Amino acid sequence: MSSFLVILKNKRQGALSNDLLTNHVTYLKSLRQQGSLKLCGPFVDNDSAVMVFQSERAEDVEDLVNNDPFIYEKYYQSYEIKEFFEANDENNWLVDVPQTKGNMID
């Protein structure tokens, strides 16, 4: 499984209805139950938000994001998906991962 960071951008201020929020939260709960959504939340600046997914492929994450009511209702008008290496005790905080150009610091 790979880890993906999604940044939701270009929020339409003042466009949040109770129905949209309810639909979004229901969707997030289903993603969480499936095990694909690890965490999410808005940034303090209230202009963008973050989601962290576990998935086999970036295309699957893109499908999940596109099915979020916040995206298909254009509450957030754009997003960015970035695959990242999760550093933790299980992988020795990536100490043993080759530091190759393009995916880690040389």
Protein Blocks (a to p, Z undefined) as FASTA:
>chain_A
ZZdddddehiaehiacfklmmmmmmmmmmmmmnomambgcddfklpaccdddddfbfklm
mmmmmmpmklmnomagbdcddddddddfklonommpccdehjacZZ
